[in-house]
Structures are given as structure tokens and as C-alpha cells.
Amino acid sequence: MLMNRKKLIFLIIAVLFMIAMVIIGIDISSRTTFPGSKGNLKERIVPTDSIKKNEEPKQD
């Protein structure tokens, strides 16, 4: 009887843990976007370092 009660408690805790993990996963995934869903912006295609190197210096 005691062993069955421990198994039941373990299963209840395991199920609650899994439900919590699913809820957290859904919450995180709803706050982020898939990188491929955004358009190809100029800033994303060309690294910012190369933009700075290719610019001509301004003459005053």
C-alpha cells in the first residue's frame, strides 16, 4: 500500500512538472519570432562592420 502511494505522488508531481514545462514553452515561443519569417533587411544582409569600412570619409 505504501509503495503504491509513493508511485501515485511521484506520477502526480511528474505530470504537474510536464504541464508547467509545456506552459513555459508555449509562453516563450509566443514571445519570439522565427528568424526566417522576417524580410531580408539591408542591416541583416550586410554586417555593420563592412558598412563602416566601405563608407568614404567626409571632408569638411
C-alpha distance matrix in Angstrom:
0.0 3.8 5.5 5.3 6.4 8.9 10.1 10.7 12.6 14.5 15.5 16.8 18.7 20.1 21.3 22.9 24.6 26.0 27.3 29.0 30.5 31.9 33.4 35.0 36.4 37.9 39.4 41.0 42.3 43.9 45.8 47.3 49.7 50.1 53.0 54.7 54.9 57.5 61.2 63.0 64.5 67.4 65.5 62.7 65.0 67.3 65.8 67.2 68.8 71.0 72.2 73.4 75.1 76.9 78.3 81.9 82.8 84.5 88.1 89.3
3.8 0.0 3.8 5.5 5.2 6.4 8.8 10.0 10.8 12.5 14.4 15.6 16.8 18.4 20.2 21.4 22.7 24.5 26.1 27.3 28.8 30.6 32.0 33.2 34.8 36.6 37.9 39.2 40.8 42.5 44.2 45.7 48.2 48.7 51.5 53.4 53.7 56.1 59.8 61.5 62.9 65.7 63.6 60.8 63.2 65.4 63.7 65.0 66.4 68.8 70.0 71.1 72.8 74.7 76.1 79.7 80.4 82.1 85.7 86.9
5.5 3.8 0.0 3.8 5.4 5.2 6.3 8.7 10.0 10.6 12.4 14.4 15.5 16.4 18.4 20.2 21.1 22.5 24.5 25.9 27.0 28.7 30.5 31.6 32.9 34.8 36.3 37.5 38.9 40.8 42.5 43.7 46.2 46.4 49.1 50.9 51.3 53.9 57.5 59.1 60.6 63.4 61.4 58.5 60.7 62.9 61.3 62.8 64.1 66.4 67.7 68.8 70.5 72.3 73.9 77.5 78.3 80.1 83.7 85.1
5.3 5.5 3.8 0.0 3.8 5.5 5.1 6.2 8.7 9.8 10.5 12.3 14.3 15.2 16.4 18.4 19.9 21.0 22.5 24.4 25.7 27.0 28.7 30.3 31.4 33.0 34.7 36.1 37.3 39.1 41.1 42.4 44.7 44.9 47.9 49.5 49.7 52.4 56.0 57.8 59.4 62.3 60.5 57.6 59.8 62.2 60.8 62.3 63.8 66.0 67.2 68.5 70.2 71.9 73.4 77.0 77.9 79.7 83.3 84.7
6.4 5.2 5.4 3.8 0.0 3.8 5.4 5.0 6.2 8.6 9.9 10.6 12.4 14.2 15.4 16.7 18.4 20.0 21.2 22.7 24.4 25.9 27.2 28.7 30.3 31.9 33.2 34.8 36.3 37.8 39.6 41.2 43.7 44.3 47.2 49.1 49.2 51.6 55.3 57.2 58.6 61.5 59.6 56.8 59.2 61.5 60.0 61.3 62.9 65.2 66.3 67.4 69.3 71.1 72.4 76.0 76.8 78.4 82.0 83.2
8.9 6.4 5.2 5.5 3.8 0.0 3.8 5.4 5.2 6.1 8.6 9.9 10.6 12.1 14.2 15.5 16.4 18.3 20.1 21.1 22.5 24.4 25.9 27.0 28.5 30.4 31.7 32.9 34.5 36.3 37.9 39.3 41.9 42.4 45.1 47.1 47.4 49.8 53.5 55.1 56.5 59.3 57.2 54.4 56.8 59.0 57.4 58.6 60.1 62.4 63.6 64.7 66.5 68.4 69.7 73.3 74.0 75.8 79.3 80.6
10.1 8.8 6.3 5.1 5.4 3.8 0.0 3.8 5.5 5.0 6.1 8.6 9.9 10.3 12.2 14.2 15.1 16.3 18.3 19.9 20.9 22.5 24.3 25.6 26.7 28.6 30.2 31.4 32.7 34.6 36.4 37.6 40.0 40.2 43.1 44.8 45.1 47.7 51.3 53.0 54.6 57.4 55.6 52.6 54.9 57.2 55.8 57.2 58.8 60.9 62.1 63.4 65.1 66.8 68.3 71.9 72.9 74.6 78.3 79.6
10.7 10.0 8.7 6.2 5.0 5.4 3.8 0.0 3.8 5.4 5.1 6.2 8.6 9.8 10.6 12.3 14.2 15.3 16.6 18.4 20.0 21.2 22.7 24.4 25.7 27.2 28.7 30.4 31.6 33.2 35.2 36.7 39.1 39.5 42.6 44.3 44.3 46.9 50.6 52.5 54.0 57.0 55.2 52.3 54.7 57.1 55.8 57.2 58.9 61.1 62.1 63.4 65.3 66.9 68.2 71.9 72.8 74.4 78.0 79.3
12.6 10.8 10.0 8.7 6.2 5.2 5.5 3.8 0.0 3.8 5.5 5.2 6.2 8.6 10.0 10.7 12.3 14.3 15.5 16.6 18.4 20.2 21.3 22.6 24.4 26.0 27.1 28.7 30.4 31.9 33.5 35.2 37.8 38.6 41.5 43.5 43.5 45.8 49.6 51.4 52.7 55.6 53.6 50.9 53.5 55.7 54.2 55.3 57.1 59.4 60.3 61.5 63.4 65.2 66.4 70.0 70.7 72.3 75.9 77.1
14.5 12.5 10.6 9.8 8.6 6.1 5.0 5.4 3.8 0.0 3.8 5.5 5.2 6.0 8.6 9.9 10.5 12.2 14.3 15.3 16.4 18.4 20.0 21.0 22.4 24.4 25.7 26.9 28.4 30.3 31.9 33.2 35.8 36.3 39.0 41.0 41.3 43.7 47.4 49.0 50.4 53.2 51.2 48.4 50.8 53.0 51.5 52.8 54.4 56.6 57.7 58.9 60.7 62.5 63.9 67.5 68.3 70.0 73.6 74.9
15.5 14.4 12.4 10.5 9.9 8.6 6.1 5.1 5.5 3.8 0.0 3.8 5.5 5.0 6.1 8.5 9.7 10.5 12.2 14.1 15.2 16.5 18.4 19.9 20.9 22.6 24.3 25.7 26.8 28.6 30.6 31.9 34.2 34.6 37.6 39.3 39.4 42.0 45.6 47.5 49.0 52.0 50.2 47.3 49.7 52.1 50.8 52.2 54.0 56.1 57.1 58.5 60.3 61.9 63.3 67.0 67.9 69.6 73.3 74.6
16.8 15.6 14.4 12.3 10.6 9.9 8.6 6.2 5.2 5.5 3.8 0.0 3.8 5.5 5.2 6.2 8.6 10.0 10.7 12.3 14.3 15.5 16.7 18.4 20.0 21.3 22.7 24.5 25.9 27.2 29.2 30.9 33.4 34.1 37.2 39.1 38.9 41.3 45.1 47.1 48.4 51.5 49.6 47.0 49.5 51.9 50.6 51.9 53.8 56.0 56.7 58.1 60.1 61.7 62.8 66.5 67.4 68.9 72.5 73.7
18.7 16.8 15.5 14.3 12.4 10.6 9.9 8.6 6.2 5.2 5.5 3.8 0.0 3.8 5.5 5.1 6.1 8.6 9.9 10.5 12.3 14.3 15.4 16.4 18.3 20.1 21.1 22.5 24.3 25.8 27.4 29.0 31.7 32.6 35.5 37.6 37.6 39.8 43.5 45.4 46.5 49.4 47.4 44.8 47.4 49.6 48.1 49.3 51.1 53.4 54.2 55.4 57.4 59.1 60.3 63.9 64.6 66.2 69.8 71.0
20.1 18.4 16.4 15.2 14.2 12.1 10.3 9.8 8.6 6.0 5.0 5.5 3.8 0.0 3.8 5.5 5.1 6.2 8.7 9.9 10.6 12.4 14.3 15.3 16.4 18.5 20.0 21.1 22.5 24.4 26.1 27.4 29.8 30.3 33.1 35.1 35.3 37.7 41.4 43.1 44.5 47.4 45.5 42.7 45.1 47.4 46.0 47.4 49.1 51.3 52.3 53.6 55.5 57.1 58.4 62.1 63.0 64.7 68.3 69.7
21.3 20.2 18.4 16.4 15.4 14.2 12.2 10.6 10.0 8.6 6.1 5.2 5.5 3.8 0.0 3.8 5.4 5.1 6.2 8.6 9.9 10.6 12.4 14.3 15.3 16.6 18.4 20.1 21.1 22.7 24.8 26.2 28.5 29.1 32.3 34.0 33.8 36.4 40.1 42.1 43.5 46.6 44.9 42.2 44.6 47.1 46.0 47.4 49.4 51.4 52.2 53.7 55.7 57.1 58.3 62.0 63.1 64.6 68.3 69.6
22.9 21.4 20.2 18.4 16.7 15.5 14.2 12.3 10.7 9.9 8.5 6.2 5.1 5.5 3.8 0.0 3.8 5.5 5.1 6.2 8.7 10.0 10.6 12.3 14.2 15.5 16.5 18.4 20.0 21.2 23.0 24.9 27.5 28.6 31.7 33.7 33.4 35.6 39.4 41.4 42.6 45.7 43.8 41.3 43.9 46.3 45.1 46.2 48.2 50.5 51.0 52.4 54.6 56.1 57.1 60.7 61.6 63.0 66.6 67.8
24.6 22.7 21.1 19.9 18.4 16.4 15.1 14.2 12.3 10.5 9.7 8.6 6.1 5.1 5.4 3.8 0.0 3.8 5.5 5.1 6.2 8.7 9.9 10.6 12.3 14.3 15.4 16.5 18.3 20.0 21.5 23.0 25.7 26.6 29.4 31.6 31.6 33.8 37.5 39.3 40.4 43.3 41.3 38.7 41.4 43.6 42.2 43.3 45.2 47.5 48.3 49.5 51.6 53.2 54.3 58.0 58.8 60.3 64.0 65.2
26.0 24.5 22.5 21.0 20.0 18.3 16.3 15.3 14.3 12.2 10.5 10.0 8.6 6.2 5.1 5.5 3.8 0.0 3.8 5.4 5.0 6.2 8.7 9.9 10.5 12.4 14.2 15.3 16.4 18.3 20.3 21.4 23.8 24.3 27.3 29.2 29.2 31.6 35.3 37.2 38.6 41.6 39.9 37.1 39.5 42.0 40.9 42.3 44.3 46.3 47.1 48.6 50.6 52.0 53.3 56.9 58.0 59.6 63.3 64.7
27.3 26.1 24.5 22.5 21.2 20.1 18.3 16.6 15.5 14.3 12.2 10.7 9.9 8.7 6.2 5.1 5.5 3.8 0.0 3.8 5.5 5.2 6.2 8.7 9.9 10.7 12.4 14.3 15.4 16.6 18.8 20.5 22.9 23.8 27.1 29.0 28.5 30.9 34.6 36.8 38.1 41.3 39.6 37.0 39.6 42.2 41.2 42.4 44.7 46.7 47.2 48.7 51.0 52.2 53.3 56.9 58.0 59.4 63.1 64.3
29.0 27.3 25.9 24.4 22.7 21.1 19.9 18.4 16.6 15.3 14.1 12.3 10.5 9.9 8.6 6.2 5.1 5.4 3.8 0.0 3.8 5.5 5.1 6.2 8.6 10.0 10.6 12.3 14.2 15.5 16.9 18.8 21.7 23.0 26.0 28.3 27.9 29.9 33.6 35.7 36.7 39.7 37.8 35.4 38.2 40.5 39.3 40.3 42.5 44.7 45.1 46.5 48.8 50.2 51.1 54.8 55.6 56.9 60.6 61.7
30.5 28.8 27.0 25.7 24.4 22.5 20.9 20.0 18.4 16.4 15.2 14.3 12.3 10.6 9.9 8.7 6.2 5.0 5.5 3.8 0.0 3.8 5.5 5.1 6.1 8.6 9.8 10.5 12.1 14.2 15.6 16.8 19.5 20.4 23.2 25.5 25.4 27.5 31.3 33.1 34.2 37.2 35.3 32.7 35.3 37.7 36.4 37.6 39.7 41.9 42.5 43.9 46.0 47.5 48.6 52.3 53.2 54.7 58.4 59.7
31.9 30.6 28.7 27.0 25.9 24.4 22.5 21.2 20.2 18.4 16.5 15.5 14.3 12.4 10.6 10.0 8.7 6.2 5.2 5.5 3.8 0.0 3.8 5.5 5.0 6.2 8.6 9.9 10.5 12.2 14.5 15.7 17.9 18.7 22.0 23.8 23.4 25.8 29.5 31.7 33.0 36.2 34.7 32.0 34.5 37.1 36.3 37.6 40.0 41.8 42.3 44.0 46.2 47.3 48.4 52.1 53.3 54.7 58.5 59.8
33.4 32.0 30.5 28.7 27.2 25.9 24.3 22.7 21.3 20.0 18.4 16.7 15.4 14.3 12.4 10.6 9.9 8.7 6.2 5.1 5.5 3.8 0.0 3.8 5.4 5.2 6.2 8.7 10.0 10.7 12.7 14.7 17.4 18.9 22.2 24.3 23.4 25.5 29.2 31.6 32.6 35.8 34.2 31.8 34.6 37.2 36.3 37.3 39.8 41.8 42.0 43.5 46.0 47.1 47.9 51.6 52.6 53.8 57.5 58.6
35.0 33.2 31.6 30.3 28.7 27.0 25.6 24.4 22.6 21.0 19.9 18.4 16.4 15.3 14.3 12.3 10.6 9.9 8.7 6.2 5.1 5.5 3.8 0.0 3.8 5.5 5.1 6.2 8.6 9.9 11.0 12.8 15.8 17.5 20.4 22.9 22.4 24.0 27.8 29.8 30.6 33.7 31.7 29.4 32.3 34.6 33.5 34.4 36.7 38.9 39.2 40.6 43.0 44.3 45.1 48.8 49.7 50.9 54.6 55.7
36.4 34.8 32.9 31.4 30.3 28.5 26.7 25.7 24.4 22.4 20.9 20.0 18.3 16.4 15.3 14.2 12.3 10.5 9.9 8.6 6.1 5.0 5.4 3.8 0.0 3.8 5.4 5.2 6.1 8.5 10.1 11.0 13.5 14.5 17.5 19.8 19.5 21.5 25.3 27.2 28.4 31.5 29.8 27.2 29.8 32.3 31.4 32.6 35.0 36.9 37.3 39.0 41.2 42.4 43.4 47.1 48.3 49.7 53.4 54.8
37.9 36.6 34.8 33.0 31.9 30.4 28.6 27.2 26.0 24.4 22.6 21.3 20.1 18.5 16.6 15.5 14.3 12.4 10.7 10.0 8.6 6.2 5.2 5.5 3.8 0.0 3.8 5.5 5.2 6.1 8.8 10.2 12.4 13.9 17.3 19.2 18.2 20.4 24.1 26.5 27.7 31.0 29.6 27.2 29.9 32.6 32.0 33.2 35.9 37.6 37.7 39.5 41.9 42.8 43.7 47.4 48.6 49.8 53.5 54.9
39.4 37.9 36.3 34.7 33.2 31.7 30.2 28.7 27.1 25.7 24.3 22.7 21.1 20.0 18.4 16.5 15.4 14.2 12.4 10.6 9.8 8.6 6.2 5.1 5.4 3.8 0.0 3.8 5.5 5.3 6.6 9.1 12.1 14.4 17.5 19.9 18.7 20.2 24.0 26.3 27.0 30.2 28.5 26.4 29.5 32.0 31.1 31.9 34.6 36.6 36.5 38.1 40.7 41.7 42.3 45.9 46.9 48.0 51.6 52.7
41.0 39.2 37.5 36.1 34.8 32.9 31.4 30.4 28.7 26.9 25.7 24.5 22.5 21.1 20.1 18.4 16.5 15.3 14.3 12.3 10.5 9.9 8.7 6.2 5.2 5.5 3.8 0.0 3.8 5.5 5.4 6.6 9.9 12.0 14.7 17.5 16.8 18.1 21.9 23.9 24.5 27.5 25.7 23.4 26.4 28.8 27.8 28.6 31.2 33.3 33.3 34.9 37.4 38.5 39.2 42.9 43.9 45.1 48.8 50.1
42.3 40.8 38.9 37.3 36.3 34.5 32.7 31.6 30.4 28.4 26.8 25.9 24.3 22.5 21.1 20.0 18.3 16.4 15.4 14.2 12.1 10.5 10.0 8.6 6.1 5.2 5.5 3.8 0.0 3.8 5.4 5.4 7.5 9.1 12.3 14.6 13.8 15.7 19.4 21.6 22.7 26.0 24.5 22.0 24.8 27.5 26.9 28.1 30.9 32.5 32.6 34.5 36.9 37.7 38.6 42.3 43.6 44.9 48.6 50.1
43.9 42.5 40.8 39.1 37.8 36.3 34.6 33.2 31.9 30.3 28.6 27.2 25.8 24.4 22.7 21.2 20.0 18.3 16.6 15.5 14.2 12.2 10.7 9.9 8.5 6.1 5.3 5.5 3.8 0.0 3.8 5.6 7.6 10.2 13.5 15.5 13.8 15.4 19.1 21.7 22.6 26.0 24.7 22.6 25.5 28.3 27.9 28.9 31.9 33.5 33.1 35.0 37.7 38.3 38.9 42.5 43.8 44.8 48.5 49.7
45.8 44.2 42.5 41.1 39.6 37.9 36.4 35.2 33.5 31.9 30.6 29.2 27.4 26.1 24.8 23.0 21.5 20.3 18.8 16.9 15.6 14.5 12.7 11.0 10.1 8.8 6.6 5.4 5.4 3.8 0.0 3.8 7.0 10.3 12.7 15.4 13.9 14.6 18.2 20.6 20.8 24.0 22.4 20.6 23.8 26.2 25.6 26.1 29.1 31.0 30.5 32.2 35.0 35.8 36.2 39.8 40.8 41.7 45.4 46.5
47.3 45.7 43.7 42.4 41.2 39.3 37.6 36.7 35.2 33.2 31.9 30.9 29.0 27.4 26.2 24.9 23.0 21.4 20.5 18.8 16.8 15.7 14.7 12.8 11.0 10.2 9.1 6.6 5.4 5.6 3.8 0.0 3.8 6.8 9.0 11.9 11.0 11.7 15.4 17.4 18.0 21.1 19.5 17.4 20.4 23.0 22.4 23.3 26.3 28.0 27.7 29.6 32.1 32.9 33.6 37.2 38.5 39.6 43.4 44.8
49.7 48.2 46.2 44.7 43.7 41.9 40.0 39.1 37.8 35.8 34.2 33.4 31.7 29.8 28.5 27.5 25.7 23.8 22.9 21.7 19.5 17.9 17.4 15.8 13.5 12.4 12.1 9.9 7.5 7.6 7.0 3.8 0.0 3.8 6.2 8.5 7.2 8.2 12.0 14.3 15.3 18.7 17.6 15.3 18.0 20.9 20.9 22.2 25.3 26.5 26.2 28.4 30.9 31.3 32.1 35.8 37.4 38.5 42.3 43.9
50.1 48.7 46.4 44.9 44.3 42.4 40.2 39.5 38.6 36.3 34.6 34.1 32.6 30.3 29.1 28.6 26.6 24.3 23.8 23.0 20.4 18.7 18.9 17.5 14.5 13.9 14.4 12.0 9.1 10.2 10.3 6.8 3.8 0.0 3.8 5.5 5.5 7.6 11.1 13.0 14.8 18.1 17.4 14.4 16.5 19.7 20.0 21.9 24.8 25.6 25.7 28.2 30.3 30.5 31.7 35.5 37.4 38.8 42.6 44.5
53.0 51.5 49.1 47.9 47.2 45.1 43.1 42.6 41.5 39.0 37.6 37.2 35.5 33.1 32.3 31.7 29.4 27.3 27.1 26.0 23.2 22.0 22.2 20.4 17.5 17.3 17.5 14.7 12.3 13.5 12.7 9.0 6.2 3.8 0.0 3.8 5.5 6.1 9.1 10.0 11.8 14.8 14.0 10.8 12.8 15.9 16.2 18.3 21.1 21.8 22.0 24.6 26.6 26.8 28.1 31.9 33.8 35.4 39.2 41.2
54.7 53.4 50.9 49.5 49.1 47.1 44.8 44.3 43.5 41.0 39.3 39.1 37.6 35.1 34.0 33.7 31.6 29.2 29.0 28.3 25.5 23.8 24.3 22.9 19.8 19.2 19.9 17.5 14.6 15.5 15.4 11.9 8.5 5.5 3.8 0.0 3.8 5.5 7.6 8.7 11.5 14.6 14.8 11.5 12.6 16.2 17.3 19.7 22.6 22.7 22.8 25.8 27.5 27.2 28.7 32.4 34.7 36.3 40.1 42.3
54.9 53.7 51.3 49.7 49.2 47.4 45.1 44.3 43.5 41.3 39.4 38.9 37.6 35.3 33.8 33.4 31.6 29.2 28.5 27.9 25.4 23.4 23.4 22.4 19.5 18.2 18.7 16.8 13.8 13.8 13.9 11.0 7.2 5.5 5.5 3.8 0.0 3.8 6.6 9.2 11.6 15.2 15.6 13.0 14.5 18.0 19.3 21.3 24.4 24.6 24.2 27.2 29.2 28.8 29.9 33.5 35.7 37.0 40.7 42.7
57.5 56.1 53.9 52.4 51.6 49.8 47.7 46.9 45.8 43.7 42.0 41.3 39.8 37.7 36.4 35.6 33.8 31.6 30.9 29.9 27.5 25.8 25.5 24.0 21.5 20.4 20.2 18.1 15.7 15.4 14.6 11.7 8.2 7.6 6.1 5.5 3.8 0.0 3.8 6.5 8.1 11.8 12.1 10.0 11.9 15.2 16.6 18.2 21.6 21.8 21.0 23.9 26.1 25.7 26.5 30.1 32.2 33.3 37.1 38.9
61.2 59.8 57.5 56.0 55.3 53.5 51.3 50.6 49.6 47.4 45.6 45.1 43.5 41.4 40.1 39.4 37.5 35.3 34.6 33.6 31.3 29.5 29.2 27.8 25.3 24.1 24.0 21.9 19.4 19.1 18.2 15.4 12.0 11.1 9.1 7.6 6.6 3.8 0.0 3.8 5.8 9.4 10.8 9.2 10.2 13.6 15.7 17.3 20.7 20.3 19.3 22.5 24.6 23.6 24.4 27.9 30.3 31.4 35.0 37.0
63.0 61.5 59.1 57.8 57.2 55.1 53.0 52.5 51.4 49.0 47.5 47.1 45.4 43.1 42.1 41.4 39.3 37.2 36.8 35.7 33.1 31.7 31.6 29.8 27.2 26.5 26.3 23.9 21.6 21.7 20.6 17.4 14.3 13.0 10.0 8.7 9.2 6.5 3.8 0.0 3.8 6.5 8.3 6.5 6.5 10.0 12.5 14.5 17.7 16.9 16.1 19.5 21.3 20.2 21.3 24.9 27.4 28.8 32.4 34.7
64.5 62.9 60.6 59.4 58.6 56.5 54.6 54.0 52.7 50.4 49.0 48.4 46.5 44.5 43.5 42.6 40.4 38.6 38.1 36.7 34.2 33.0 32.6 30.6 28.4 27.7 27.0 24.5 22.7 22.6 20.8 18.0 15.3 14.8 11.8 11.5 11.6 8.1 5.8 3.8 0.0 3.8 5.4 5.2 6.4 8.8 11.0 12.1 15.6 15.1 13.7 16.8 19.1 18.1 18.7 22.2 24.5 25.6 29.3 31.4
67.4 65.7 63.4 62.3 61.5 59.3 57.4 57.0 55.6 53.2 52.0 51.5 49.4 47.4 46.6 45.7 43.3 41.6 41.3 39.7 37.2 36.2 35.8 33.7 31.5 31.0 30.2 27.5 26.0 26.0 24.0 21.1 18.7 18.1 14.8 14.6 15.2 11.8 9.4 6.5 3.8 0.0 3.8 5.4 5.2 6.2 8.9 9.7 13.0 12.0 10.2 13.6 15.6 14.4 15.0 18.5 21.0 22.2 25.9 28.2
65.5 63.6 61.4 60.5 59.6 57.2 55.6 55.2 53.6 51.2 50.2 49.6 47.4 45.5 44.9 43.8 41.3 39.9 39.6 37.8 35.3 34.7 34.2 31.7 29.8 29.6 28.5 25.7 24.5 24.7 22.4 19.5 17.6 17.4 14.0 14.8 15.6 12.1 10.8 8.3 5.4 3.8 0.0 3.8 5.7 5.6 6.6 6.9 10.5 10.6 9.0 11.8 14.3 14.0 14.5 18.2 20.2 21.6 25.4 27.5
62.7 60.8 58.5 57.6 56.8 54.4 52.6 52.3 50.9 48.4 47.3 47.0 44.8 42.7 42.2 41.3 38.7 37.1 37.0 35.4 32.7 32.0 31.8 29.4 27.2 27.2 26.4 23.4 22.0 22.6 20.6 17.4 15.3 14.4 10.8 11.5 13.0 10.0 9.2 6.5 5.2 5.4 3.8 0.0 3.8 5.7 6.6 8.5 11.7 11.8 11.4 14.3 16.3 16.2 17.4 21.1 23.2 25.0 28.7 31.0
65.0 63.2 60.7 59.8 59.2 56.8 54.9 54.7 53.5 50.8 49.7 49.5 47.4 45.1 44.6 43.9 41.4 39.5 39.6 38.2 35.3 34.5 34.6 32.3 29.8 29.9 29.5 26.4 24.8 25.5 23.8 20.4 18.0 16.5 12.8 12.6 14.5 11.9 10.2 6.5 6.4 5.2 5.7 3.8 0.0 3.8 6.5 9.3 11.8 10.7 10.7 14.2 15.4 14.7 16.5 20.1 22.7 24.7 28.3 30.9
67.3 65.4 62.9 62.2 61.5 59.0 57.2 57.1 55.7 53.0 52.1 51.9 49.6 47.4 47.1 46.3 43.6 42.0 42.2 40.5 37.7 37.1 37.2 34.6 32.3 32.6 32.0 28.8 27.5 28.3 26.2 23.0 20.9 19.7 15.9 16.2 18.0 15.2 13.6 10.0 8.8 6.2 5.6 5.7 3.8 0.0 3.8 6.4 8.4 7.0 7.1 10.6 11.6 11.1 13.0 16.7 19.2 21.4 25.0 27.7
65.8 63.7 61.3 60.8 60.0 57.4 55.8 55.8 54.2 51.5 50.8 50.6 48.1 46.0 46.0 45.1 42.2 40.9 41.2 39.3 36.4 36.3 36.3 33.5 31.4 32.0 31.1 27.8 26.9 27.9 25.6 22.4 20.9 20.0 16.2 17.3 19.3 16.6 15.7 12.5 11.0 8.9 6.6 6.6 6.5 3.8 0.0 3.8 5.5 5.7 6.8 9.2 10.4 11.2 13.1 16.8 18.7 21.1 24.8 27.3
67.2 65.0 62.8 62.3 61.3 58.6 57.2 57.2 55.3 52.8 52.2 51.9 49.3 47.4 47.4 46.2 43.3 42.3 42.4 40.3 37.6 37.6 37.3 34.4 32.6 33.2 31.9 28.6 28.1 28.9 26.1 23.3 22.2 21.9 18.3 19.7 21.3 18.2 17.3 14.5 12.1 9.7 6.9 8.5 9.3 6.4 3.8 0.0 3.8 5.5 5.1 6.5 8.8 10.1 11.1 14.7 16.1 18.3 22.0 24.3
68.8 66.4 64.1 63.8 62.9 60.1 58.8 58.9 57.1 54.4 54.0 53.8 51.1 49.1 49.4 48.2 45.2 44.3 44.7 42.5 39.7 40.0 39.8 36.7 35.0 35.9 34.6 31.2 30.9 31.9 29.1 26.3 25.3 24.8 21.1 22.6 24.4 21.6 20.7 17.7 15.6 13.0 10.5 11.7 11.8 8.4 5.5 3.8 0.0 3.8 5.4 5.3 6.4 8.8 10.4 13.7 14.8 17.6 21.0 23.6
71.0 68.8 66.4 66.0 65.2 62.4 60.9 61.1 59.4 56.6 56.1 56.0 53.4 51.3 51.4 50.5 47.5 46.3 46.7 44.7 41.9 41.8 41.8 38.9 36.9 37.6 36.6 33.3 32.5 33.5 31.0 28.0 26.5 25.6 21.8 22.7 24.6 21.8 20.3 16.9 15.1 12.0 10.6 11.8 10.7 7.0 5.7 5.5 3.8 0.0 3.8 5.4 5.0 6.1 8.7 12.0 14.0 17.0 20.4 23.3
72.2 70.0 67.7 67.2 66.3 63.6 62.1 62.1 60.3 57.7 57.1 56.7 54.2 52.3 52.2 51.0 48.3 47.1 47.2 45.1 42.5 42.3 42.0 39.2 37.3 37.7 36.5 33.3 32.6 33.1 30.5 27.7 26.2 25.7 22.0 22.8 24.2 21.0 19.3 16.1 13.7 10.2 9.0 11.4 10.7 7.1 6.8 5.1 5.4 3.8 0.0 3.8 5.5 5.3 6.4 10.1 12.2 14.6 18.2 20.9
73.4 71.1 68.8 68.5 67.4 64.7 63.4 63.4 61.5 58.9 58.5 58.1 55.4 53.6 53.7 52.4 49.5 48.6 48.7 46.5 43.9 44.0 43.5 40.6 39.0 39.5 38.1 34.9 34.5 35.0 32.2 29.6 28.4 28.2 24.6 25.8 27.2 23.9 22.5 19.5 16.8 13.6 11.8 14.3 14.2 10.6 9.2 6.5 5.3 5.4 3.8 0.0 3.8 5.6 5.5 8.7 9.7 12.3 15.8 18.4
75.1 72.8 70.5 70.2 69.3 66.5 65.1 65.3 63.4 60.7 60.3 60.1 57.4 55.5 55.7 54.6 51.6 50.6 51.0 48.8 46.0 46.2 46.0 43.0 41.2 41.9 40.7 37.4 36.9 37.7 35.0 32.1 30.9 30.3 26.6 27.5 29.2 26.1 24.6 21.3 19.1 15.6 14.3 16.3 15.4 11.6 10.4 8.8 6.4 5.0 5.5 3.8 0.0 3.8 5.6 8.1 9.6 12.9 16.0 19.1
76.9 74.7 72.3 71.9 71.1 68.4 66.8 66.9 65.2 62.5 61.9 61.7 59.1 57.1 57.1 56.1 53.2 52.0 52.2 50.2 47.5 47.3 47.1 44.3 42.4 42.8 41.7 38.5 37.7 38.3 35.8 32.9 31.3 30.5 26.8 27.2 28.8 25.7 23.6 20.2 18.1 14.4 14.0 16.2 14.7 11.1 11.2 10.1 8.8 6.1 5.3 5.6 3.8 0.0 3.8 6.4 9.3 12.3 15.4 18.7
78.3 76.1 73.9 73.4 72.4 69.7 68.3 68.2 66.4 63.9 63.3 62.8 60.3 58.4 58.3 57.1 54.3 53.3 53.3 51.1 48.6 48.4 47.9 45.1 43.4 43.7 42.3 39.2 38.6 38.9 36.2 33.6 32.1 31.7 28.1 28.7 29.9 26.5 24.4 21.3 18.7 15.0 14.5 17.4 16.5 13.0 13.1 11.1 10.4 8.7 6.4 5.5 5.6 3.8 0.0 3.8 6.4 8.9 12.2 15.3
81.9 79.7 77.5 77.0 76.0 73.3 71.9 71.9 70.0 67.5 67.0 66.5 63.9 62.1 62.0 60.7 58.0 56.9 56.9 54.8 52.3 52.1 51.6 48.8 47.1 47.4 45.9 42.9 42.3 42.5 39.8 37.2 35.8 35.5 31.9 32.4 33.5 30.1 27.9 24.9 22.2 18.5 18.2 21.1 20.1 16.7 16.8 14.7 13.7 12.0 10.1 8.7 8.1 6.4 3.8 0.0 3.8 6.4 9.1 12.6
82.8 80.4 78.3 77.9 76.8 74.0 72.9 72.8 70.7 68.3 67.9 67.4 64.6 63.0 63.1 61.6 58.8 58.0 58.0 55.6 53.2 53.3 52.6 49.7 48.3 48.6 46.9 43.9 43.6 43.8 40.8 38.5 37.4 37.4 33.8 34.7 35.7 32.2 30.3 27.4 24.5 21.0 20.2 23.2 22.7 19.2 18.7 16.1 14.8 14.0 12.2 9.7 9.6 9.3 6.4 3.8 0.0 3.8 6.4 9.7
84.5 82.1 80.1 79.7 78.4 75.8 74.6 74.4 72.3 70.0 69.6 68.9 66.2 64.7 64.6 63.0 60.3 59.6 59.4 56.9 54.7 54.7 53.8 50.9 49.7 49.8 48.0 45.1 44.9 44.8 41.7 39.6 38.5 38.8 35.4 36.3 37.0 33.3 31.4 28.8 25.6 22.2 21.6 25.0 24.7 21.4 21.1 18.3 17.6 17.0 14.6 12.3 12.9 12.3 8.9 6.4 3.8 0.0 3.8 6.5
88.1 85.7 83.7 83.3 82.0 79.3 78.3 78.0 75.9 73.6 73.3 72.5 69.8 68.3 68.3 66.6 64.0 63.3 63.1 60.6 58.4 58.5 57.5 54.6 53.4 53.5 51.6 48.8 48.6 48.5 45.4 43.4 42.3 42.6 39.2 40.1 40.7 37.1 35.0 32.4 29.3 25.9 25.4 28.7 28.3 25.0 24.8 22.0 21.0 20.4 18.2 15.8 16.0 15.4 12.2 9.1 6.4 3.8 0.0 3.8
89.3 86.9 85.1 84.7 83.2 80.6 79.6 79.3 77.1 74.9 74.6 73.7 71.0 69.7 69.6 67.8 65.2 64.7 64.3 61.7 59.7 59.8 58.6 55.7 54.8 54.9 52.7 50.1 50.1 49.7 46.5 44.8 43.9 44.5 41.2 42.3 42.7 38.9 37.0 34.7 31.4 28.2 27.5 31.0 30.9 27.7 27.3 24.3 23.6 23.3 20.9 18.4 19.1 18.7 15.3 12.6 9.7 6.5 3.8 0.0
